[in-house]
Amino acid sequence: MESVTLSIAVIVSLSVFLVRPVWSLVLYCAVLVYYPTYLTLKVGSFDFSVPRIVIIAIFANLFLRTALLRQFKSIWLDKALIFYFVAQIFSGTMTNPSLGAFLENRAGAISDVVLPYFAVRLIITDRTQYLSLLRGFLLLVAPLACLGLYESITGHCLFAFAREFAAWQSWQKPYEGRFGFHRAYFAFSQPIMFGMFFAIVGPMCAGLLRQRRKATLIYAAGIAMAAVGVFSSMSNGPLVGAILAAAFILAYPYKRLWKPAVATFLLMCLLVEVISNRHFYFPLTRFTFNPSTAWYRAKLLDVALFEGGMSGHWLTGYGQGDPGWGAKIDGRSTVDIVNHYLLILYKFGLAGLVPYMVVLAAAARRLADAFKASTSKADQWLIWCLAGAFFGVLCAMFSVSLFGQPVNVFYMILGLCAVMPELQTKPVPFLYSTAKK
């Protein structure tokens, strides 16, 4: 499969030089979700997936054919993101016995995370480019959702044959179906990650609904297909993310009530803590596809945070070793850390988690600043939908540890959060905009 991988990488990389930079981001996302990232080119001990090669071509194009790199001005979020990875390296050097393997792993993470983030920061410089990116996402979503639905109904994965060529992924048994449906994952390595892609992108693309009236039905159909993609994964995490993102977006008319809403939620959590013998997150496990796996996620938090799971490892974490939490949860030999925040704490300790939370807070601040600076209701709706997607995935990460393609897409979302305030000051108008009275 290496020859096929190389051919696709070369074709798409050359195409990057023939299209506008914003469409090069769409090409990047296309190979990210339509071709398995576990099919790679081996160069020494390094694995180069097609997206990793294409993102290098994107930066080469920006450097050779545009002035975007010279015009770039860093912001606090950029520095926080870089510091987060520096903190990871600091922590990892103290906990990983094989320093070379760890640094190689972080180099791969940088190509999957930092480069897509800065590609978005450099390329999306006005509103029309942002709208083009959203339309490009919808072009990817609809066919992918159809493929996911086909796999969910038939159980036939079109990339099943490629598993034996995977660089690092291994499959011992097929994923068990739910409610009479199979769990789709197509070119992804896991059904949850397949569903998370739609849960992230779908709510963000809802911003298109108030930008061009004639195309509203087409955009609505594309967003509906994103919901189909979430369903076809038959996974709790994407379902939680999609529902909460939709709830956030639907609350747009009541946005001024966000403070009482947050206060009410915190009060309810406090009441559960006081009157119940369990923590507030246990009752939430009943509203999922599979309450038994949701219970495991809740118990995982108990063991890690309140039953000594991180004892002696709070500062720099465990590195890559197994923390032994499985035996304390339900007697299993290994533990599956299905909480992204807990995964960072486990790997890098507070030295990694605190900078990560700073990055998320900085991204949220950029969205808030953009919303305040917006000059039209259409602008505010666009920002609100991006915030909804961001909110949904932040909530979903309490029950899912991100890996693979959703990680790349999430950091592209962070890049969009970063550029959003500047887009409000650009003179280029939206295709359809309603001035505030």
Secondary structure, DSSP 8 states (H G I E B T S, - for coil): -HHHHHHHHHHHHHHHTTS-HHHHHHHHHHHHHHS-TTSEEEETTEEEEHHHHHHHHHHHHHHHH-SHHHH----HHHHHHHHHHHHHHHHHHHH-S-HHHHHHHHHHHHHHHHHHHHHHHHH--SHHHHHHHHHHHHHHHHHHHHHHHHHHHH---TTGGGGGG-SS---SS----BTTB----TTSSSHHHHHHHHHHHHHHHGGGGGT-GGGHHHHHHHHHHHHHHHHHHT-HHHHHHHHHHHHHHHTGGGGGGHHHHHHHHHHHHHHHHHHSSS-TTSGGGGSSS-HHHHHHHHHHHIIIIISSTTTT-TTT--TTS--S-HHHHTS-SS-----HHHHHHHHHHHHHHHHHHHHHHHHHHHHHHHHHH--BHHHHHHHHHHHHHHHHHHHHTTT----SHHHHHHHHHHHHHHHHHHHTT-S---SS--B--
